[in-house]
Amino acid sequence: MSAAAASLLARAMVGDDARAFALLAELSEALAVSLDLRRTLPLALQRIADYMHVEAASLFLLDELTDELECKVCIGPVDLRGLRLASDQGVVGRSLTDKAVIIVADAASDPRVYKRVDEESGFVTRSLICVPLTTAKGTIGVLELINKHNGEAFDATDAGILRLLAAPTALAINNARLANELVEQQRLKREFDLARRLQKLLLPKRRRAGFPLLAINVPAHEISGDFYDYFDLADGRIGFVIGDVAGKGLDAALLMTRAASLLRWAGKEGLPPGEWLRRANEEMCLSTHGGRFVCAAVGYYRRATGEVHMAGAGFPPALLYQGGLCTEYRSDGPPLGIVVGQEFPETRLRLGGGALYFFSDGVTDVRKGDARLGQDGARALIERHADAPPEVRLRSIVSELRQMRLVDDTTLLLLQETQPSTAILLLRQAFPADAERLRGMRAELRQALDRAGVPADLRDRLVLAVDEACCNIIRHAYAGSSGDIVLSLHRDGDVLEFELRDDAPGVDPGRVTPRDLAECRAGGLGVNFIDALMDGWRLQPRVGGVGNVLRMWKRCAAPAEEMA
């Protein structure tokens, strides 16, 4: 409370009007315990009007979207609710913009007064006073009183008392808004969680080893507008879909749900890819509005012949990596959901031992500094990891993308016949989960990496990464209990894969993430080191909830004599 306001209140109390203090206490208590301002504010405004002995009172709140003041509550012969004024219009607007109490002794002669209400209603405004409603974030509205019953003009004492009464009113409004925002955030979170669960249910379950299709989806935000699907047909073909919905947020997620279901339904009929997209386009044009559309690629793969039959609708070009060369297959059809009657050209090709990649524009839009990765960058990324097994390759590509800045949902689909594993076991050792036993583990691992021809500098960093992972297992997974750790090291082509198994209670993989390096505290950087060194890593609980498996992989060219 300012000194001036306190002085005015003291004057009122000395003048046998301590009712002001009682009213202030009552208003503060009533407004503090209620978040239902539609019920509380009219009662509060009526109490203020009765105490101040005025003919009319109104409360205006600022609409930040339109920069207008809207009358939310009013007392008196004229109903002003819904009246909107520009933020600089009339005495109310001036009080808001100047953040000041304004007293008008003679409304008829004051040009600042908004006279339209009097002209339309017949009510006569003789005198008025406006007080801004102020919070820590700024002025949110104005409290206005009109015409004292005794005909006198408002004075400085009235202004001081009204400022005191405006303070708890502004605080209550601000608190109610914050509470409503929190409720809205919780509602949106529930809706996002539901949308995310629905999206996960729409994605196909991962197939057994040897299945030629692999896919991964990385949302840029809480939910994704990308999707993929694959399914078996009765004639032995495998159908596949990958799509990208224009836009972001809940609307895009809902359209993604509809588009994914529609494309699966149409593809299950075994229609030629062009007809498959044509039918989906007709349905989406009937139900999609507001400029929304869907880019997609669909097709079939026949394993017996290695033939791919596909078509695209505004989707980025597919890339076939075969024999060290990349061939681009453009998507010549328009996006789905824009114009009816469109045709979608089809393409046929043979894998011939190659790998066919489909990816949403989240891959080409990823940022490295200010530059986009682009189609050429995506091609170079594929070529860098081309020698790794399909699953390791896909994880490595995504891991490298994550090291850049994702600005859109990112989805990749890889079609390739898997070859029998050529992984060579370089080391397997089991040891107790005891920090004292890590010295022996490090020595054996260092020797195994030496035998594999790993350069000394990389060898030492890999040993350190495995040591950090073992320390985390001992400290956080076993957490003082006893058990064993099993370390396996394989080489598959140019990829070294490290696997650590334990029998500790299952760990939630979502809680094992690199720490924010901006945090000023010691320790806890093992995950950061692993994340920076390895091309990729994945932690999974073992079946049954007891035990965990950590896999880490690093590309390292095999020695020439080993590759011969």
N, C-alpha and C positions, 0 to 999 in steps of 0.2 A: 504494500500500500504506500502511495506517495505521501509526502508530508502535507501537500495541499489537500489531497483527498481526506487524510486523517483529520486535518483541521476543520474541513467542512462537516465531516461526520460529528466531530466534537461539538461544533456549533449547533447541529441539529439536535444532539442529545441534550445539550445545555438548555435548548429551547423546549424542553419537555417533549421531545419527539424521539425518544429512544426506540420507538417502534421501528425506525430504520435499521437499527442494529439487529433487532429480532427478526425482521423480514429477511435481512441478508443471511442470517444463520439458517432460517427455514428454507430459503431458496437453495443455499449451498447444499444442505442435507438432502433435499428432495431431488435435486439435479444429480447429485453424486451417486445416489443409489439406483438410479433408473437410466437404462439405455434406450428406453422406448420414448423418444423425444416427441413423437406424434401425440402422445398423451400428456407428457410432462410439460412441454413448452407452452401450450395454450393455458394451462393452469398457472404456470409461472408468470406469463405475460399478464394474465388477469389480475394476479396479486400485485404486480408492479403498477398496473393501471389504477387499481383501487387505492393503493397507498399514495400514489402521486396525484390522485383526484383529477384524472384527465378523461376527456371524452373518447379518445381513440388511441390505440397503440398498435404498432406493427413491427415485425421482425423480418428483415431481408437477409438472405444468404447469397454469397457469391457463387455463381456457376463458373468454374474455372475453364470449362470447355468453350463457353460462349462469351466469357468475360462480361456477364450480365448479372444484375442483382434481381433475385426473385423473392417476392413476398411469400413466406412460408406459413406465418401465423399472424392473425390480426384480431383486434378487439375494437368494437365500435359499430356505428350504424352502417358503415360501408364495408363490404367484403372485398378486400384487396388481394386475397390469396390467388397466386398465379400471375399477378402483375409483374412484368419484367421491365427493368430500367437498365440503360447502359451504365457502365461502371462510373461514368463521370456525369450522369444525368441527375438533375435536381439536387436538393440538399442532401438526400440520402447518398447519392453518388459522390458528392463532394466530400462528405464525411468519411467515406471509404477511401477515396484516393488521397486525401490529406491526412488520414489517420487522426482526425481531430474531432472534438466535440463542437457542434455548431448549434447556436441558439438563434432563432428567428423571432424577433419580437412582433413584427408586423408583416404577416405573410402576404397581404394584399399588395404591398409596395416593394417586396423583395423579388428581384428578377431570378434568383436562384431556385425559387419554389416551383415545383412541378404542379401546374394548375389544372391539368386535364381531368383528374379525378373529380375535383370540385365542379368543373363545368359539366361533366356527364352525370354526376349524382345529385347535385344540389347542396351537398355538404359544404360548409364554409370553414376553411382553415384560417384561424386568426393568429395563432402562435404555435411554434413547434420546436422540438429539440431532438437532435440526432447524436447518438454515441456509437463509435465503432466497436465491433466485437473483435478483440485482438487476442491472438495466441502466439506461441513461440515461433510458429511458421509464417506469421503475418496476419493481416486482417481478413476475416472470413465473412463478415457481414456487418449489419447496422441495426441498432435498436432505435425506433422512432416513437416519440410521444407527441400528441396533438391536442391543443386547447385545454387549459385548466378550467375546471368547472367554475371557479370564481372569477373568470375573465381576465385574470392577471397574466402577464407574460412570464415565461420561464426565466430563471436567473441562475447565477453561479452556484448557489446552494443546490438547486435542482440538478445542475450538471454534475456536481460532486457526488450526490447520492446515486444518480443514475449510472455513473461510472462504476461505483461500487457494486451495484446490482448487475451490471453488464459482465463483470469479471467471471463470476461462477457460471453465468449463462454461456459465455464463450468457451469456457473450459469443458462444460458438459457436452456442448455440441461437438467439440473437437474429440473428446473421449468416445462419444458415440460413433463418430465417423471412423475412428481407429478400430473400434470393436467391429463395426460392420465390414471394414476392409479385411480384418482378420477372418471373420466368418466367410467372406467371399473367397479369400485365399484358400481356406480349408475346403470350401465347396469345389473350387477349381482343382485343388490337389486330388480330391476324391474322384473327380471326373477324369483327370489325367491318369490316375492310377488305374481306373477302370478301362480307359482307352488303351493303356499300355498292356494290360492283361489280355484284352481282346486281340491286340496285335500279335502278341506272343502265341496265342492260341491259333491264329491264322497261319503262322509260319509253320512249314512242315517239320516233322521230327527228323533228326539226323539219322541217316540210313547206316546200315552195317558197312564195315570195311569192304572196299571194292566197288562201291556204288560210284558211278561216273560223275555225279553232280555234287558240287560243294557250293555253299553260299554263306555269306555273312552280312549282317546289317548293323551299322553303327549310327544311332540317332545323333543328330547335332544338338538336340534339346531333349526334353522329357519324353516326347513321343515322336514317332517317325512318320513321314509321308511316303517312305519307300517300302517296297514289299517284294517278296519273291515266293515262288511255289514250284513244286515238281510232283508228279504223280505218274502212276503206271496205267497204261491202257491194255485192253484185253488182247490186242494183236501183238503185244510185246514192246511197243514203242514207249518211250518215256517223254511225257509232256513237261514243259518248263515255262515259267513266266517270271519276268522281272519288271517292276514298274516304279514310277516316280510321280507323285501327285503334286501339282502346282500349288505353291503356298505352304504355310506352316501353321502349327497350332492345332487346336481341337477340330476345327472345320476340315482341315486337310486330313487329319487322322480318321475322321468319320468317312470321308470320301475314299480314303485308302481302303477302309474296311469293305465298303461296297464294291469298289473296283476289283479288289483281290478276289472276293467271292464270285463276282460276275465273270471274271476271266477264267477262274477255275471251272465254273459251271459250263461255260462255252467250250473250253478246251477238252473237258471230259467226253464230249461228244465225238472227238476225233476229227473235227472239221479241218480242212486245209488252213494253214496259218492265216492267209489273207482273209478267208471267210470268217475265221475265228475272231479276228480283230474287227471286221466289218460288223458282225452281229453285236459285239460288245459296244462298238461306237454308236450303233443305233439306239441301244438301250440307254447309254449314258447321255446322249443328246436329249432324251426325253426327261431325264431326271436331274441333270447337272445344270446349275445356274450360277450367276455371279462371276462369270469369267473363269471358273474352275475348269481344269482339264487334266488329263492323265497321259503321260508318256510311258510306253511299254514296248517290250520285245517278247515274242512268244515263239514257240517252236516245238518240234519233236525230234527225238534222237532214237535211231534204230541201231541197237548194239551189234546185231548180226552183220550189218554192212558198214557201220561207222558213218552212216549218212545223217546229216542234219538238215531239216527242212524248217525254215523260219521266216518271220516277217516282223517288221517294226513299225511303231507309231510314234514318231517324234523322239525316239530314244537315241542316245549317243551310239556311234558306230561300234559294232562288235569287232574284236581283234582275235585273229587266229595266229597263234605263235606255232610255227612248224619249221623244223630244220634250221633254226636260227633266224628265220625271217618272220616279220609281222605282216599280215594281210588284213586290210580294213574292209568291213562289210557295212555299208551305210544303211541307215534306217530311212527309207524313202517315203513312208506313209506319214500323214499328219497326226498330231496328237488326238486322243480320243475325247469325245464330249464337246466338240466345237461345231462341226458341220455334218449333217446327215448325208448319206449317199457317197461317202468317200471309199476309194479303193486302196488296198494295201499290197504293194508288190511283194512277191515271195522270192526267197533265195534258197538254193540247195548247195551243199558242200559236203566234203568228206573230211573227217578228222585226220585220218592217215597218221595216227600217232601224235598229232598235235594237240594243243590246248586252246579251247575257244573261251574267250573272256567277254562277259557282259558287265557293264558297270554304269551306275547312275552318274549324273553330272556332278554329284558331290565329290567324286574322285578328281575330275578335271578342274573343279573349282577350288580345291584345297589350296591354301596360301603358304608360300614359303617366303617370308618377308612380305613384300607388297605384290609379288608376282604369282600368277596362277600357275598351277602345275600344267594344265592344258593337255591336249591329246598326245603331243610329243612326249611330255613328261610322264604320262601314264604308260606309254609304250616303253620308255626307258626303264620305268619301275618294273614292268613285267619282265623285261629282258634281264635285269639284274638278278632276279630271283628264279629264273627259268629252270635252273638245274635242280632245285629242291623238290622233294616229293610234293604232290598237290596240296595236302593239308598244311604242311609246314610252309609252303610257298604262300598260300593264301594268308596265313597268320602273319608271315613276315611282311607281306605287302601292307596289310592293315597296320601292323606295328610301325612301319615307316611313315604311313599316312598320319598316324596319331602324333608323330613327332613334329608334324607341321600343324597348321591351324585349319581345323575343319569348320567350314562356314555353312554347310548344308548336310542333310542326311546322306550317308554313304553306304552303298550296297554293291557287292560284287557277287557274281555268279560264275563259277568255273565249270566247264564241261570238258572232261578228259578221262579216258580209260586209264585206270590205275595199273601200274606195273607191279610185279612181285617185288617185295621189299628187298633192297640190296644193302640194308643197314648192317654194319659190321660192329660187333660188340668189342669195344676197346678196354673197358674196365667194368667190373662189378664187385662191390665190396659192401659188407654190412658191418656196422660198428655201433656200440652203445651211444645213446644220446647224452654224451658227457663232453663238456668242453675240453677236458684233458685228452680226449681221444681224437680231437680234430687234427692234431699235428701229424699223426700217422696217415689220416685221410689225405691231407694236403700233399704229403710226400708221394703217396701212390698215384694221386691224380696228376701231379706234376710229371712223374715218369711216363704215365700213359700218354699225356699230351706231347711229351718229347718224342715218344715212339711214333706218334701220329704226324710228326713234322710241323707242329704248331710253332710259329715264331715265339721267341722267348718273351718279348714284351706282352703279346696277347696271351701267352700261356699263363703268366703271372697274374694278369687281370682276371682271367677265367677262374683260376684257382681261388682268388680272393672273392669273386662273386659266389662261388659254390660254398666257400667258408662262411660268408655272410648269411647265405640261405640256411645253412646248418645251424648257425647261432640263433637265427630267428625261430627255427623249429624247436630247439632246446629251450629257449627262453619263453616263447609265446604259446607254442602248441603243447609241448609236454609240461611246461610251467611247473617244474619241480618234480614231476613224476618220472618214472623210469620207462625205458623203451629203447627201440633200435631205430636206426636210420639206414636205409639201403640206397647206395649211390650206383647208378648205371650211366655209362658213357657210350654212345653209339656214334658212328660216322655213317651218314647216308649221302654219298656223293660229296658235295662241298659243304655239307651241313653237319655240324657237331650238335648232338642232342644230349643234354644232361637231364637225368631223372632222379628225383629224391622222393622216396616213399617213407612214411612213418606210420605208427600205430596210435598216434595221439588222437584226442577227440577232434571231430570234424571242425574245420575252420571256415568261416564265411568268406569266400573269395572277394566279395564286395568290400570287405573291411581292410583288405591288404592292397593298398595303393601307395604310389610315391607321395612323400610328404611335401607340402608347400615349403620351398626353400626360403621363403621370406620369413618363416617363423624363426625367431631367435631362441633356439634351445639346442642343447647338445644331443648327440646320439640319434638313432632312428633313421639313418640314411642308407641302410643296406638295400632297401627296396629301390631307392633312387639310383644307387650304383648299378644294380641288376638291370633296371629299366633302361639306363643309359648305355650299358655295355652290350647286352644281348639284343639280337634281332627281334626276339619275342619271348614271352613266357606265359605260362598259364597254371593256375592253382585250382585243383579240383578235390573235393572230398571223395573218399573212396566209398563204394557201395556199402550201405549199412550204417553210415554215419560215423564209423570209427576208422581213423586213418586219413591221410591226405597224400596227394600226388602233386609234386611241383615239377613241371617240365620247362626247360629253358633251351633255346637253340641259338646257335651262332654260325653264320656262314664263314667258312675258312677253307681256302683252296687246298685240295689234297696235293701231296708231293707228286711230281711228275711220274716217278716210278710206280706210285700207287694207282695213278689214273690210267696207266698203260694197259 
